[in-house]
Amino acid sequence: MLDVDKSTPPILFHHGEQFRLEKLPADRSRVIYPAEPLPGLKDPDEAIREALLNPINEDPLPALLWPGMKLTIAFDDLSLPLPSMRQPDIRQRIIEQVLDMAAAAAVDDVHLIAALALHRRMTEAEFRHALGDRIYDAFAPQQTLYNHDAEDHDGMVELGLTRHDEQVTMNRRAAESDLLIYVNLNIVSMDGGWKSTATGLSDYKGVRHHHNVATMQNSKSFMDRHSSELHHSNWRQGEVIKAHGPRIFQIETTINNNTFGYDGPLSVLQKREWEWSARDRATFIGMKNALDVTPSAARRKIFQAWEAPYELTSVQAGEVEAVHQQTLENVFAQHIVPVEGQTDVLTFGLPYICPYNVNSVMNPILVMCLGLGYFFNLYRGKPLVREGGVVIMSHPTPWEFHPVHHPSYIDFFEQVLGDTTDPIEIEKRYEEQFAYDEWYIHLYRNSYAYHGVHPFYMWYWGAHALQWLGRVIVVGGDPRSVRRLGFQPASTMQDALEMAGDVVGPDPSITHFHNPPILMADVT
């Protein structure tokens, strides 16, 4: 952490596919930086093999395989990791070893399912990137590699109700398998555990019990499982899956936060500003100036093509809850940064990517979700910003949507937010209309669209922050888009800080959350 004084250089803020340099007020500002990347495992393939042969609270994987069995392998979809990782992807490394063990046991009834819940379907190119050509060419032509379809009613099964009367639904193929292997890539502590199957292989009937306003407002935060009502609900659903669903062999992995590399043009983004060499400064200024004059579509293409050199830091397999506990310890070892005390004003520089715009457009609803849903909730203990405080986000926030990926987002933004931004009113008056809309369902099933209800969940994702904060200000955003979100636009950081002072008083304390690479504040 850096306490800003008069000698502190301007601080880097991500700004979509661009960057800003901001001079923060001296003597009342601090910058929280991510930890240095942990070293990767020297032999990832051997670590995977060891995890499969010596799982936690479970028999070795080969002992669970036999001829004639029905085996299903489910895996995280394209929303993880962010950005996409350089090949071979961890999912490919793991699934290749699982398939080799299955072949050795003469298992020939094997299906691979992208556990995307209500996300958009993965394309062939995205499958090939995540799984490799060998797996794709062996399974896709036989239609045994495919996307989960939450609207295929014949392909879903209800397993029962939780003790809170929450429905538990699951992909029928997965539910009726002799063994379900789930391959998880835990980029943040929210991922994994029972959330993998209870959400990823579910449908609207199951997901709505934890993707709702009340759950989100009572998740403090959903990056901290034991303080997250989102996870409490998923874990209750997990109890039903354990009792009435398939046997599950959970495989979870963690990666370091080597997002931009140790060398190359983007490596400067992984350094603290006072560590920049003359060459780093020249590289950054050249990159920034070039991006500022590049058309937005071209900038987007450049950044979406970036593949992160992430390294595997752990892999654990076996019983769901025991595996997840060890996973969390490994995630926190990379992400946790101790922070003392809350702040009056919290600033973010929002990057070009979130889980829901991979190879797509960061529309205004996703800007809200990334800032108030994800960045705000990257804490343990208590929020970085005090109750009634102000969040200042930097992002261009264009009034722009991907028409194929986000059709219901367009209507949500123009119709629903044009009426109200209150999450409770939105949920009550509009959610089911979008969730059951036949055209949105058709696009989800047959095109590459997020489910009709998905923009509602993105709005709910920020419900805790909306309830907590006194004001949200967006620097450098399209004023029309920002106002439609219910936020206040500001042209400059100085203007934003003056506006924040109207809420929290003069000379407020300021904390800049320097993310990405990812960090999580442990606030005391």
Backbone hydrogen bonds, N-H to C=O, Kabsch-Sander energy under -0.5 kcal/mol:
donor,donor_aa,acceptor,acceptor_aa,energy
2,L,31,V,-2.6
4,V,2,L,-0.6
4,V,29,S,-2.5
8,T,5,D,-1.6
11,I,22,E,-3.4
13,F,20,R,-2.9
15,H,18,Q,-2.5
16,G,350,L,-3.1
18,Q,15,H,-1.2
20,R,13,F,-2.6
22,E,11,I,-2.6
22,E,20,R,-0.5
24,L,22,E,-0.8
27,D,4,V,-2.8
28,R,25,P,-0.8
30,R,510,I,-1.7
31,V,2,L,-2.7
32,I,512,H,-2.8
33,Y,31,V,-0.6
41,L,312,L,-3.4
47,A,43,D,-2.1
48,I,44,P,-2.4
49,R,45,D,-2.2
50,E,46,E,-2.5
51,A,47,A,-2.0
52,L,48,I,-2.2
53,L,49,R,-2.0
54,N,50,E,-1.9
56,I,317,A,-3.3
57,N,55,P,-0.6
61,L,52,L,-2.6
63,A,60,P,-1.2
64,L,60,P,-0.6
64,L,61,L,-2.0
65,L,62,P,-1.1
68,G,106,A,-0.6
69,M,66,W,-1.6
71,L,69,M,-0.7
71,L,109,D,-2.7
72,T,179,L,-2.2
73,I,111,H,-3.0
74,A,72,T,-0.6
74,A,181,I,-2.9
75,F,113,I,-2.0
76,D,183,V,-1.7
80,L,77,D,-1.4
86,R,308,A,-2.4
89,D,129,H,-0.6
92,Q,130,A,-0.8
93,R,89,D,-2.0
94,I,90,I,-2.5
95,I,91,R,-2.7
96,E,92,Q,-2.4
97,Q,93,R,-1.3
98,V,94,I,-2.4
99,L,95,I,-2.8
100,D,96,E,-2.0
101,M,97,Q,-2.1
102,A,98,V,-2.3
103,A,99,L,-2.6
104,A,100,D,-2.0
105,A,101,M,-1.2
106,A,103,A,-1.6
107,V,102,A,-2.7
108,D,106,A,-0.6
109,D,69,M,-0.6
110,V,108,D,-0.9
111,H,71,L,-1.9
112,L,144,T,-3.4
113,I,73,I,-2.5
114,A,146,Y,-2.3
115,A,75,F,-2.7
115,A,113,I,-0.7
116,L,114,A,-1.9
117,A,200,G,-2.1
119,H,116,L,-3.3
127,F,123,T,-2.6
128,R,124,E,-2.8
129,H,125,A,-1.9
130,A,126,E,-2.1
131,L,127,F,-2.9
132,G,127,F,-0.5
132,G,128,R,-1.9
136,Y,132,G,-2.0
137,D,133,D,-3.0
138,A,134,R,-1.3
139,F,135,I,-1.9
140,A,136,Y,-2.4
142,Q,139,F,-0.5
143,Q,140,A,-1.9
144,T,139,F,-2.3
145,L,139,F,-0.6
146,Y,112,L,-2.2
148,H,114,A,-2.2
150,A,117,A,-0.6
150,A,148,H,-0.6
152,D,149,D,-1.4
153,H,151,E,-1.2
155,G,152,D,-1.1
156,M,153,H,-1.0
157,V,170,M,-2.1
159,L,157,V,-0.5
159,L,168,V,-3.1
160,G,168,V,-0.9
162,T,166,E,-2.0
165,D,162,T,-2.2
168,V,160,G,-2.1
169,T,167,Q,-0.5
170,M,157,V,-2.4
171,N,201,L,-1.3
172,R,155,G,-3.7
175,A,171,N,-2.8
176,E,172,R,-2.4
177,S,174,A,-1.2
178,D,70,K,-2.0
179,L,70,K,-1.5
180,L,247,R,-2.9
181,I,72,T,-2.9
181,I,179,L,-0.6
182,Y,180,L,-0.5
182,Y,249,F,-1.8
183,V,74,A,-2.7
183,V,181,I,-0.5
184,N,182,Y,-0.6
184,N,251,I,-3.1
186,N,184,N,-0.6
186,N,253,T,-2.2
187,I,185,L,-1.2
191,D,188,V,-1.4
195,K,192,G,-1.2
196,S,193,G,-1.2
198,A,194,W,-2.7
199,T,195,K,-1.4
200,G,195,K,-1.2
200,G,196,S,-0.9
201,L,197,T,-1.3
202,S,199,T,-1.7
206,G,203,D,-0.7
207,V,203,D,-3.1
208,R,204,Y,-2.1
209,H,206,G,-0.9
210,H,207,V,-1.9
211,H,207,V,-2.2
212,N,210,H,-1.1
216,M,212,N,-2.2
217,Q,213,V,-2.8
218,N,214,A,-1.2
219,S,216,M,-1.4
220,K,218,N,-0.7
220,K,221,S,-0.5
220,K,227,S,-3.0
224,D,221,S,-1.6
225,R,223,M,-0.6
227,S,224,D,-2.3
228,S,225,R,-1.4
229,E,227,S,-0.6
232,H,228,S,-2.1
233,S,229,E,-2.2
234,N,230,L,-1.8
235,W,231,H,-3.0
236,R,232,H,-1.9
237,Q,233,S,-2.3
238,G,234,N,-2.0
239,E,235,W,-1.4
240,V,236,R,-1.1
241,I,237,Q,-2.2
242,K,238,G,-2.8
243,A,239,E,-1.6
244,H,240,V,-3.0
245,G,241,I,-2.5
249,F,180,L,-2.6
250,Q,248,I,-0.6
250,Q,318,G,-2.7
251,I,182,Y,-2.8
252,E,316,Q,-2.9
253,T,184,N,-1.0
254,T,314,S,-2.1
255,I,186,N,-0.6
256,N,311,E,-2.0
259,T,257,N,-2.3
267,S,264,G,-1.2
269,L,266,L,-1.9
270,Q,267,S,-1.7
271,K,268,V,-1.6
275,E,272,R,-2.2
276,W,273,E,-1.4
281,R,277,S,-2.6
282,A,278,A,-2.2
283,T,279,R,-2.7
284,F,280,D,-2.9
285,I,281,R,-2.6
286,G,282,A,-2.4
287,M,283,T,-2.5
288,K,284,F,-3.3
289,N,285,I,-2.6
290,A,286,G,-2.1
291,L,287,M,-2.5
292,D,288,K,-2.2
293,V,289,N,-0.8
293,V,290,A,-0.7
294,T,291,L,-1.1
299,R,295,P,-2.4
300,R,296,S,-2.6
301,K,297,A,-1.9
302,I,298,A,-2.1
303,F,299,R,-2.4
304,Q,300,R,-2.7
305,A,301,K,-1.0
306,W,303,F,-1.6
308,A,84,S,-2.7
310,Y,308,A,-0.7
313,T,254,T,-2.7
314,S,254,T,-1.3
316,Q,252,E,-2.6
318,G,250,Q,-2.0
319,E,56,I,-2.6
323,V,319,E,-2.6
324,H,320,V,-2.4
325,Q,321,E,-2.0
326,Q,322,A,-1.5
327,T,323,V,-2.2
328,L,324,H,-2.7
329,E,325,Q,-1.5
330,N,326,Q,-1.6
331,V,327,T,-2.6
332,F,328,L,-2.9
333,A,329,E,-1.5
334,Q,330,N,-0.8
334,Q,331,V,-1.0
335,H,331,V,-2.3
336,I,332,F,-2.2
337,V,520,M,-2.5
339,V,522,D,-2.4
341,G,339,V,-0.7
343,T,384,L,-2.0
345,V,509,S,-2.0
346,L,390,V,-2.8
347,T,511,T,-2.8
348,F,392,I,-2.4
349,G,513,F,-0.5
350,L,348,F,-0.6
350,L,394,S,-1.7
352,Y,16,G,-0.5
357,N,354,C,-1.4
360,S,357,N,-1.9
363,N,361,V,-1.3
366,L,363,N,-0.6
367,V,363,N,-1.8
368,M,364,P,-2.2
369,C,365,I,-2.3
370,L,366,L,-2.9
371,G,367,V,-2.4
372,L,368,M,-2.8
373,G,368,M,-0.7
373,G,369,C,-1.4
374,Y,369,C,-1.8
375,F,370,L,-3.0
376,F,371,G,-1.9
378,L,375,F,-1.4
379,Y,377,N,-2.4
380,R,521,A,-2.5
382,K,380,R,-1.0
386,R,343,T,-2.9
388,G,468,W,-3.0
389,G,386,R,-2.2
390,V,344,D,-2.3
391,V,471,R,-1.9
392,I,346,L,-2.8
393,M,391,V,-0.5
393,M,473,I,-3.0
394,S,348,F,-1.5
395,H,393,M,-0.6
395,H,475,V,-1.6
400,E,398,P,-2.2
406,H,402,H,-2.6
410,I,406,H,-1.3
411,D,407,P,-1.2
412,F,408,S,-2.4
413,F,409,Y,-2.9
414,E,410,I,-2.4
415,Q,411,D,-2.8
416,V,411,D,-1.1
417,L,412,F,-2.5
419,D,415,Q,-0.6
419,D,416,V,-1.5
420,T,416,V,-2.6
426,I,422,D,-2.7
427,E,423,P,-2.6
428,K,424,I,-2.2
429,R,425,E,-2.5
430,Y,426,I,-2.3
431,E,426,I,-1.0
431,E,427,E,-0.7
434,F,430,Y,-1.6
435,A,431,E,-2.6
436,Y,432,E,-2.2
437,D,434,F,-0.8
441,I,437,D,-2.1
442,H,438,E,-2.3
443,L,439,W,-2.2
444,Y,440,Y,-2.4
445,R,441,I,-2.3
446,N,442,H,-2.5
447,S,443,L,-1.9
449,A,443,L,-1.2
450,Y,405,H,-2.7
451,H,118,L,-2.3
454,H,451,H,-1.8
456,F,453,V,-1.1
457,Y,453,V,-1.3
458,M,454,H,-1.9
459,W,455,P,-1.8
460,Y,456,F,-2.7
461,W,457,Y,-2.0
462,G,458,M,-0.5
462,G,459,W,-1.1
463,A,460,Y,-2.7
466,L,462,G,-2.6
467,Q,463,A,-2.0
468,W,464,H,-1.4
469,L,465,A,-2.7
470,G,389,G,-3.5
471,R,389,G,-1.2
473,I,391,V,-2.6
474,V,488,Q,-2.6
475,V,393,M,-3.3
475,V,473,I,-0.5
476,G,490,A,-2.7
477,G,474,V,-0.5
478,D,396,P,-2.1
482,V,478,D,-2.7
483,R,479,P,-2.4
484,R,480,R,-2.0
485,L,481,S,-1.6
486,G,483,R,-1.2
487,F,482,V,-2.2
488,Q,472,V,-2.4
490,A,474,V,-2.3
496,A,492,T,-2.1
497,L,493,M,-2.6
498,E,494,Q,-1.9
499,M,495,D,-2.2
500,A,496,A,-2.4
501,G,497,L,-1.8
502,D,498,E,-0.8
502,D,499,M,-0.7
503,V,500,A,-1.7
504,V,500,A,-2.4
505,G,501,G,-1.8
510,I,28,R,-2.7
511,T,345,V,-2.5
512,H,30,R,-2.8
513,F,347,T,-2.6
513,F,511,T,-0.6
514,H,32,I,-2.3
514,H,512,H,-0.9
515,N,513,F,-1.7
520,M,335,H,-2.9
521,A,378,L,-2.3
522,D,337,V,-2.3
523,V,380,R,-2.1
523,V,521,A,-0.9
524,T,339,V,-2.3
